[in-house]
Amino acid sequence: MDWRLFATTFGAVFLAEMGDKTQLATMSLTATAPSARWMIFAASALALVATSAIAVLVGDVVSKWVSPTVVRRLAGAMFLLIGLWMLLGRSESPEPSQNAVDTPSEPPT
């Protein structure tokens, strides 16, 4: 077994998951149902295992046609683009669109 690969994978996934939507959703669910914390843990862990299995299977298929270097560069570019989109994107409360259709406040008579 390649323990260096294991540690690298664990570290990368662990750091990527810290503070993300999945962790926040799990914390929120636990806060609303603290007596079910082990059920929430089991369900969220299983969901993470399932999504990781899908990623491994897709990665295996993609690696047959695309070199690892290209995959790393594409993944890096996507992370950068998503980061820029998050930094430069619209605010949480967008202004009303100029093309929005006005709805009358009173029904026509």
C-alpha positions, 0 to 999 in steps of 0.5 A: 500500500502506498501510504504517501498517496494515502496521506496526500489524498486524505490531506487534500480532501480533508482540507478541501472539505473543511468549512465547505457547504457539506460540513456546514449542512451537517453542522446545521442538521446536528444543531436541529436534531442533536439526539440524532448526531450519530445518524447524521454522522453515518448518513453524511459519511456515507454520502461523502463515500458515495461521491468519492466513489463516483469521483474515483470511477470517473477519474479512472475512465477519464485517465484512459483518454486524458493525461494526468497533467491535463486533468490537473491543469483543467482542475486547477483552471476550474478552481481558479475560475470558480474562485474568481467568479466567487470574488467578482460575482454578483452580491447576495442581494442583486439589484432588480433587473431593468428588464423585470416586468412590473406587476400592478399593485391593484388588480385592473377594474 
